[in-house]
Amino acid sequence: MVDEPESDNPCKILREWVKQEGFGFSPDEEGSFHLAIDRIIHSCSPSLQVLGLGEPFHGGRDILKFRNLLFFYLVERHGFRSIAIESSFSRGLKVQEYMSGQVKSGIFSVYR
């Protein structure tokens, strides 16, 4: 096996990119969170139509809280109107019931 030159090492390239482009924020501090989201959105193309968000794992309470804060802010501040969420078929039916007004509350407590 031939070692890759250090400059072509994908891990090194990623670390350097994160070091240069990354910045810290706290989702618990509204101003810090909003500033970080604004910075990310403003760094995108003005013709941005689709934004993807990956989750490091599924079902963790903190990531769901973060995701929902992000969704609310993207809708309220940046005009996003459609959000697709990876979920099970049965959960999708519950979302459909909620969105159509058939269920008023109580089914999404874990997502709030």
Chimera marker file (.cmm) of the C-alpha trace (Angstrom):
<marker_set name="trace">
<marker id="1" x="0.000" y="0.000" z="0.000" r="1" g="1" b="0" radius="0.5"/>
<marker id="2" x="1.336" y="3.402" z="-0.975" r="1" g="1" b="0" radius="0.5"/>
<marker id="3" x="1.001" y="6.217" z="1.527" r="1" g="1" b="0" radius="0.5"/>
<marker id="4" x="-0.796" y="9.268" z="0.226" r="1" g="1" b="0" radius="0.5"/>
<marker id="5" x="1.141" y="12.523" z="0.264" r="1" g="1" b="0" radius="0.5"/>
<marker id="6" x="0.180" y="14.522" z="3.350" r="1" g="1" b="0" radius="0.5"/>
<marker id="7" x="-1.387" y="17.258" z="1.192" r="1" g="1" b="0" radius="0.5"/>
<marker id="8" x="-3.750" y="14.697" z="-0.438" r="1" g="1" b="0" radius="0.5"/>
<marker id="9" x="-4.825" y="13.040" z="2.816" r="1" g="1" b="0" radius="0.5"/>
<marker id="10" x="-8.655" y="13.440" z="3.010" r="1" g="1" b="0" radius="0.5"/>
<marker id="11" x="-8.654" y="13.543" z="6.826" r="1" g="1" b="0" radius="0.5"/>
<marker id="12" x="-6.047" y="16.295" z="6.890" r="1" g="1" b="0" radius="0.5"/>
<marker id="13" x="-7.906" y="18.239" z="4.212" r="1" g="1" b="0" radius="0.5"/>
<marker id="14" x="-11.155" y="17.969" z="6.211" r="1" g="1" b="0" radius="0.5"/>
<marker id="15" x="-9.454" y="19.009" z="9.468" r="1" g="1" b="0" radius="0.5"/>
<marker id="16" x="-7.943" y="22.051" z="7.769" r="1" g="1" b="0" radius="0.5"/>
<marker id="17" x="-11.286" y="23.013" z="6.225" r="1" g="1" b="0" radius="0.5"/>
<marker id="18" x="-13.085" y="22.734" z="9.587" r="1" g="1" b="0" radius="0.5"/>
<marker id="19" x="-10.331" y="24.733" z="11.291" r="1" g="1" b="0" radius="0.5"/>
<marker id="20" x="-10.646" y="27.489" z="8.688" r="1" g="1" b="0" radius="0.5"/>
<marker id="21" x="-14.432" y="27.552" z="8.169" r="1" g="1" b="0" radius="0.5"/>
<marker id="22" x="-15.868" y="26.288" z="11.459" r="1" g="1" b="0" radius="0.5"/>
<marker id="23" x="-17.163" y="28.459" z="14.278" r="1" g="1" b="0" radius="0.5"/>
<marker id="24" x="-18.733" y="27.810" z="17.638" r="1" g="1" b="0" radius="0.5"/>
<marker id="25" x="-22.230" y="28.626" z="18.823" r="1" g="1" b="0" radius="0.5"/>
<marker id="26" x="-24.696" y="27.497" z="21.457" r="1" g="1" b="0" radius="0.5"/>
<marker id="27" x="-28.273" y="26.499" z="20.602" r="1" g="1" b="0" radius="0.5"/>
<marker id="28" x="-29.130" y="27.439" z="24.205" r="1" g="1" b="0" radius="0.5"/>
<marker id="29" x="-28.152" y="31.075" z="23.568" r="1" g="1" b="0" radius="0.5"/>
<marker id="30" x="-30.686" y="32.477" z="21.114" r="1" g="1" b="0" radius="0.5"/>
<marker id="31" x="-28.450" y="35.267" z="19.803" r="1" g="1" b="0" radius="0.5"/>
<marker id="32" x="-25.500" y="32.941" z="19.254" r="1" g="1" b="0" radius="0.5"/>
<marker id="33" x="-27.689" y="30.356" z="17.518" r="1" g="1" b="0" radius="0.5"/>
<marker id="34" x="-29.423" y="32.894" z="15.247" r="1" g="1" b="0" radius="0.5"/>
<marker id="35" x="-26.118" y="34.521" z="14.306" r="1" g="1" b="0" radius="0.5"/>
<marker id="36" x="-24.640" y="31.134" z="13.368" r="1" g="1" b="0" radius="0.5"/>
<marker id="37" x="-27.644" y="30.193" z="11.208" r="1" g="1" b="0" radius="0.5"/>
<marker id="38" x="-27.648" y="33.616" z="9.521" r="1" g="1" b="0" radius="0.5"/>
<marker id="39" x="-23.931" y="33.248" z="8.801" r="1" g="1" b="0" radius="0.5"/>
<marker id="40" x="-24.430" y="29.828" z="7.208" r="1" g="1" b="0" radius="0.5"/>
<marker id="41" x="-27.428" y="30.893" z="5.099" r="1" g="1" b="0" radius="0.5"/>
<marker id="42" x="-25.711" y="34.101" z="3.935" r="1" g="1" b="0" radius="0.5"/>
<marker id="43" x="-22.660" y="32.100" z="2.855" r="1" g="1" b="0" radius="0.5"/>
<marker id="44" x="-24.865" y="30.071" z="0.483" r="1" g="1" b="0" radius="0.5"/>
<marker id="45" x="-25.860" y="31.004" z="-3.034" r="1" g="1" b="0" radius="0.5"/>
<marker id="46" x="-28.733" y="33.517" z="-3.298" r="1" g="1" b="0" radius="0.5"/>
<marker id="47" x="-30.501" y="30.920" z="-5.448" r="1" g="1" b="0" radius="0.5"/>
<marker id="48" x="-30.510" y="28.376" z="-2.588" r="1" g="1" b="0" radius="0.5"/>
<marker id="49" x="-33.644" y="26.243" z="-2.913" r="1" g="1" b="0" radius="0.5"/>
<marker id="50" x="-32.804" y="23.066" z="-1.003" r="1" g="1" b="0" radius="0.5"/>
<marker id="51" x="-30.904" y="22.773" z="2.270" r="1" g="1" b="0" radius="0.5"/>
<marker id="52" x="-29.968" y="19.345" z="3.653" r="1" g="1" b="0" radius="0.5"/>
<marker id="53" x="-29.393" y="18.535" z="7.300" r="1" g="1" b="0" radius="0.5"/>
<marker id="54" x="-27.890" y="15.234" z="8.390" r="1" g="1" b="0" radius="0.5"/>
<marker id="55" x="-28.297" y="13.821" z="11.875" r="1" g="1" b="0" radius="0.5"/>
<marker id="56" x="-25.373" y="12.092" z="13.622" r="1" g="1" b="0" radius="0.5"/>
<marker id="57" x="-27.853" y="9.590" z="15.108" r="1" g="1" b="0" radius="0.5"/>
<marker id="58" x="-31.612" y="9.211" z="15.262" r="1" g="1" b="0" radius="0.5"/>
<marker id="59" x="-33.838" y="9.770" z="18.255" r="1" g="1" b="0" radius="0.5"/>
<marker id="60" x="-31.531" y="11.700" z="20.558" r="1" g="1" b="0" radius="0.5"/>
<marker id="61" x="-33.465" y="14.395" z="22.410" r="1" g="1" b="0" radius="0.5"/>
<marker id="62" x="-30.791" y="17.100" z="22.017" r="1" g="1" b="0" radius="0.5"/>
<marker id="63" x="-30.449" y="16.706" z="18.248" r="1" g="1" b="0" radius="0.5"/>
<marker id="64" x="-34.251" y="16.798" z="17.863" r="1" g="1" b="0" radius="0.5"/>
<marker id="65" x="-34.429" y="19.986" z="19.937" r="1" g="1" b="0" radius="0.5"/>
<marker id="66" x="-31.655" y="21.536" z="17.839" r="1" g="1" b="0" radius="0.5"/>
<marker id="67" x="-33.295" y="20.424" z="14.583" r="1" g="1" b="0" radius="0.5"/>
<marker id="68" x="-36.657" y="21.907" z="15.564" r="1" g="1" b="0" radius="0.5"/>
<marker id="69" x="-35.121" y="25.211" z="16.667" r="1" g="1" b="0" radius="0.5"/>
<marker id="70" x="-33.360" y="25.319" z="13.312" r="1" g="1" b="0" radius="0.5"/>
<marker id="71" x="-36.567" y="24.566" z="11.386" r="1" g="1" b="0" radius="0.5"/>
<marker id="72" x="-38.539" y="27.264" z="13.228" r="1" g="1" b="0" radius="0.5"/>
<marker id="73" x="-35.824" y="29.838" z="12.579" r="1" g="1" b="0" radius="0.5"/>
<marker id="74" x="-35.449" y="28.916" z="8.893" r="1" g="1" b="0" radius="0.5"/>
<marker id="75" x="-39.206" y="29.308" z="8.395" r="1" g="1" b="0" radius="0.5"/>
<marker id="76" x="-39.626" y="32.500" z="10.434" r="1" g="1" b="0" radius="0.5"/>
<marker id="77" x="-36.452" y="34.326" z="9.441" r="1" g="1" b="0" radius="0.5"/>
<marker id="78" x="-35.398" y="32.941" z="6.069" r="1" g="1" b="0" radius="0.5"/>
<marker id="79" x="-38.714" y="32.117" z="4.407" r="1" g="1" b="0" radius="0.5"/>
<marker id="80" x="-38.369" y="28.354" z="4.118" r="1" g="1" b="0" radius="0.5"/>
<marker id="81" x="-41.764" y="26.792" z="3.402" r="1" g="1" b="0" radius="0.5"/>
<marker id="82" x="-41.147" y="23.056" z="2.935" r="1" g="1" b="0" radius="0.5"/>
<marker id="83" x="-39.402" y="20.664" z="5.277" r="1" g="1" b="0" radius="0.5"/>
<marker id="84" x="-38.951" y="16.936" z="4.710" r="1" g="1" b="0" radius="0.5"/>
<marker id="85" x="-38.043" y="14.688" z="7.612" r="1" g="1" b="0" radius="0.5"/>
<marker id="86" x="-36.837" y="11.100" z="7.453" r="1" g="1" b="0" radius="0.5"/>
<marker id="87" x="-39.222" y="9.094" z="9.596" r="1" g="1" b="0" radius="0.5"/>
<marker id="88" x="-41.161" y="5.859" z="9.806" r="1" g="1" b="0" radius="0.5"/>
<marker id="89" x="-44.382" y="5.322" z="7.861" r="1" g="1" b="0" radius="0.5"/>
<marker id="90" x="-46.465" y="5.202" z="11.055" r="1" g="1" b="0" radius="0.5"/>
<marker id="91" x="-44.977" y="8.479" z="12.311" r="1" g="1" b="0" radius="0.5"/>
<marker id="92" x="-45.634" y="9.988" z="8.878" r="1" g="1" b="0" radius="0.5"/>
<marker id="93" x="-49.331" y="9.154" z="9.236" r="1" g="1" b="0" radius="0.5"/>
<marker id="94" x="-49.396" y="10.948" z="12.593" r="1" g="1" b="0" radius="0.5"/>
<marker id="95" x="-47.736" y="14.003" z="11.030" r="1" g="1" b="0" radius="0.5"/>
<marker id="96" x="-50.313" y="13.939" z="8.230" r="1" g="1" b="0" radius="0.5"/>
<marker id="97" x="-53.161" y="13.797" z="10.782" r="1" g="1" b="0" radius="0.5"/>
<marker id="98" x="-51.658" y="16.720" z="12.692" r="1" g="1" b="0" radius="0.5"/>
<marker id="99" x="-51.085" y="18.806" z="9.552" r="1" g="1" b="0" radius="0.5"/>
<marker id="100" x="-54.655" y="18.219" z="8.356" r="1" g="1" b="0" radius="0.5"/>
<marker id="101" x="-56.053" y="19.370" z="11.719" r="1" g="1" b="0" radius="0.5"/>
<marker id="102" x="-57.363" y="15.960" z="12.777" r="1" g="1" b="0" radius="0.5"/>
<marker id="103" x="-55.170" y="15.932" z="15.895" r="1" g="1" b="0" radius="0.5"/>
<marker id="104" x="-54.546" y="19.100" z="17.904" r="1" g="1" b="0" radius="0.5"/>
<marker id="105" x="-51.672" y="18.186" z="20.230" r="1" g="1" b="0" radius="0.5"/>
<marker id="106" x="-49.890" y="15.566" z="22.260" r="1" g="1" b="0" radius="0.5"/>
<marker id="107" x="-48.330" y="13.432" z="19.545" r="1" g="1" b="0" radius="0.5"/>
<marker id="108" x="-45.043" y="15.270" z="19.142" r="1" g="1" b="0" radius="0.5"/>
<marker id="109" x="-43.821" y="15.815" z="22.693" r="1" g="1" b="0" radius="0.5"/>
<marker id="110" x="-40.443" y="14.200" z="21.966" r="1" g="1" b="0" radius="0.5"/>
<marker id="111" x="-39.855" y="16.612" z="19.070" r="1" g="1" b="0" radius="0.5"/>
<marker id="112" x="-40.426" y="19.834" z="21.008" r="1" g="1" b="0" radius="0.5"/>
<link id1="1" id2="2" r="1" g="1" b="0" radius="0.2"/>
<link id1="2" id2="3" r="1" g="1" b="0" radius="0.2"/>
<link id1="3" id2="4" r="1" g="1" b="0" radius="0.2"/>
<link id1="4" id2="5" r="1" g="1" b="0" radius="0.2"/>
<link id1="5" id2="6" r="1" g="1" b="0" radius="0.2"/>
<link id1="6" id2="7" r="1" g="1" b="0" radius="0.2"/>
<link id1="7" id2="8" r="1" g="1" b="0" radius="0.2"/>
<link id1="8" id2="9" r="1" g="1" b="0" radius="0.2"/>
<link id1="9" id2="10" r="1" g="1" b="0" radius="0.2"/>
<link id1="10" id2="11" r="1" g="1" b="0" radius="0.2"/>
<link id1="11" id2="12" r="1" g="1" b="0" radius="0.2"/>
<link id1="12" id2="13" r="1" g="1" b="0" radius="0.2"/>
<link id1="13" id2="14" r="1" g="1" b="0" radius="0.2"/>
<link id1="14" id2="15" r="1" g="1" b="0" radius="0.2"/>
<link id1="15" id2="16" r="1" g="1" b="0" radius="0.2"/>
<link id1="16" id2="17" r="1" g="1" b="0" radius="0.2"/>
<link id1="17" id2="18" r="1" g="1" b="0" radius="0.2"/>
<link id1="18" id2="19" r="1" g="1" b="0" radius="0.2"/>
<link id1="19" id2="20" r="1" g="1" b="0" radius="0.2"/>
<link id1="20" id2="21" r="1" g="1" b="0" radius="0.2"/>
<link id1="21" id2="22" r="1" g="1" b="0" radius="0.2"/>
<link id1="22" id2="23" r="1" g="1" b="0" radius="0.2"/>
<link id1="23" id2="24" r="1" g="1" b="0" radius="0.2"/>
<link id1="24" id2="25" r="1" g="1" b="0" radius="0.2"/>
<link id1="25" id2="26" r="1" g="1" b="0" radius="0.2"/>
<link id1="26" id2="27" r="1" g="1" b="0" radius="0.2"/>
<link id1="27" id2="28" r="1" g="1" b="0" radius="0.2"/>
<link id1="28" id2="29" r="1" g="1" b="0" radius="0.2"/>
<link id1="29" id2="30" r="1" g="1" b="0" radius="0.2"/>
<link id1="30" id2="31" r="1" g="1" b="0" radius="0.2"/>
<link id1="31" id2="32" r="1" g="1" b="0" radius="0.2"/>
<link id1="32" id2="33" r="1" g="1" b="0" radius="0.2"/>
<link id1="33" id2="34" r="1" g="1" b="0" radius="0.2"/>
<link id1="34" id2="35" r="1" g="1" b="0" radius="0.2"/>
<link id1="35" id2="36" r="1" g="1" b="0" radius="0.2"/>
<link id1="36" id2="37" r="1" g="1" b="0" radius="0.2"/>
<link id1="37" id2="38" r="1" g="1" b="0" radius="0.2"/>
<link id1="38" id2="39" r="1" g="1" b="0" radius="0.2"/>
<link id1="39" id2="40" r="1" g="1" b="0" radius="0.2"/>
<link id1="40" id2="41" r="1" g="1" b="0" radius="0.2"/>
<link id1="41" id2="42" r="1" g="1" b="0" radius="0.2"/>
<link id1="42" id2="43" r="1" g="1" b="0" radius="0.2"/>
<link id1="43" id2="44" r="1" g="1" b="0" radius="0.2"/>
<link id1="44" id2="45" r="1" g="1" b="0" radius="0.2"/>
<link id1="45" id2="46" r="1" g="1" b="0" radius="0.2"/>
<link id1="46" id2="47" r="1" g="1" b="0" radius="0.2"/>
<link id1="47" id2="48" r="1" g="1" b="0" radius="0.2"/>
<link id1="48" id2="49" r="1" g="1" b="0" radius="0.2"/>
<link id1="49" id2="50" r="1" g="1" b="0" radius="0.2"/>
<link id1="50" id2="51" r="1" g="1" b="0" radius="0.2"/>
<link id1="51" id2="52" r="1" g="1" b="0" radius="0.2"/>
<link id1="52" id2="53" r="1" g="1" b="0" radius="0.2"/>
<link id1="53" id2="54" r="1" g="1" b="0" radius="0.2"/>
<link id1="54" id2="55" r="1" g="1" b="0" radius="0.2"/>
<link id1="55" id2="56" r="1" g="1" b="0" radius="0.2"/>
<link id1="56" id2="57" r="1" g="1" b="0" radius="0.2"/>
<link id1="57" id2="58" r="1" g="1" b="0" radius="0.2"/>
<link id1="58" id2="59" r="1" g="1" b="0" radius="0.2"/>
<link id1="59" id2="60" r="1" g="1" b="0" radius="0.2"/>
<link id1="60" id2="61" r="1" g="1" b="0" radius="0.2"/>
<link id1="61" id2="62" r="1" g="1" b="0" radius="0.2"/>
<link id1="62" id2="63" r="1" g="1" b="0" radius="0.2"/>
<link id1="63" id2="64" r="1" g="1" b="0" radius="0.2"/>
<link id1="64" id2="65" r="1" g="1" b="0" radius="0.2"/>
<link id1="65" id2="66" r="1" g="1" b="0" radius="0.2"/>
<link id1="66" id2="67" r="1" g="1" b="0" radius="0.2"/>
<link id1="67" id2="68" r="1" g="1" b="0" radius="0.2"/>
<link id1="68" id2="69" r="1" g="1" b="0" radius="0.2"/>
<link id1="69" id2="70" r="1" g="1" b="0" radius="0.2"/>
<link id1="70" id2="71" r="1" g="1" b="0" radius="0.2"/>
<link id1="71" id2="72" r="1" g="1" b="0" radius="0.2"/>
<link id1="72" id2="73" r="1" g="1" b="0" radius="0.2"/>
<link id1="73" id2="74" r="1" g="1" b="0" radius="0.2"/>
<link id1="74" id2="75" r="1" g="1" b="0" radius="0.2"/>
<link id1="75" id2="76" r="1" g="1" b="0" radius="0.2"/>
<link id1="76" id2="77" r="1" g="1" b="0" radius="0.2"/>
<link id1="77" id2="78" r="1" g="1" b="0" radius="0.2"/>
<link id1="78" id2="79" r="1" g="1" b="0" radius="0.2"/>
<link id1="79" id2="80" r="1" g="1" b="0" radius="0.2"/>
<link id1="80" id2="81" r="1" g="1" b="0" radius="0.2"/>
<link id1="81" id2="82" r="1" g="1" b="0" radius="0.2"/>
<link id1="82" id2="83" r="1" g="1" b="0" radius="0.2"/>
<link id1="83" id2="84" r="1" g="1" b="0" radius="0.2"/>
<link id1="84" id2="85" r="1" g="1" b="0" radius="0.2"/>
<link id1="85" id2="86" r="1" g="1" b="0" radius="0.2"/>
<link id1="86" id2="87" r="1" g="1" b="0" radius="0.2"/>
<link id1="87" id2="88" r="1" g="1" b="0" radius="0.2"/>
<link id1="88" id2="89" r="1" g="1" b="0" radius="0.2"/>
<link id1="89" id2="90" r="1" g="1" b="0" radius="0.2"/>
<link id1="90" id2="91" r="1" g="1" b="0" radius="0.2"/>
<link id1="91" id2="92" r="1" g="1" b="0" radius="0.2"/>
<link id1="92" id2="93" r="1" g="1" b="0" radius="0.2"/>
<link id1="93" id2="94" r="1" g="1" b="0" radius="0.2"/>
<link id1="94" id2="95" r="1" g="1" b="0" radius="0.2"/>
<link id1="95" id2="96" r="1" g="1" b="0" radius="0.2"/>
<link id1="96" id2="97" r="1" g="1" b="0" radius="0.2"/>
<link id1="97" id2="98" r="1" g="1" b="0" radius="0.2"/>
<link id1="98" id2="99" r="1" g="1" b="0" radius="0.2"/>
<link id1="99" id2="100" r="1" g="1" b="0" radius="0.2"/>
<link id1="100" id2="101" r="1" g="1" b="0" radius="0.2"/>
<link id1="101" id2="102" r="1" g="1" b="0" radius="0.2"/>
<link id1="102" id2="103" r="1" g="1" b="0" radius="0.2"/>
<link id1="103" id2="104" r="1" g="1" b="0" radius="0.2"/>
<link id1="104" id2="105" r="1" g="1" b="0" radius="0.2"/>
<link id1="105" id2="106" r="1" g="1" b="0" radius="0.2"/>
<link id1="106" id2="107" r="1" g="1" b="0" radius="0.2"/>
<link id1="107" id2="108" r="1" g="1" b="0" radius="0.2"/>
<link id1="108" id2="109" r="1" g="1" b="0" radius="0.2"/>
<link id1="109" id2="110" r="1" g="1" b="0" radius="0.2"/>
<link id1="110" id2="111" r="1" g="1" b="0" radius="0.2"/>
<link id1="111" id2="112" r="1" g="1" b="0" radius="0.2"/>
</marker_set>
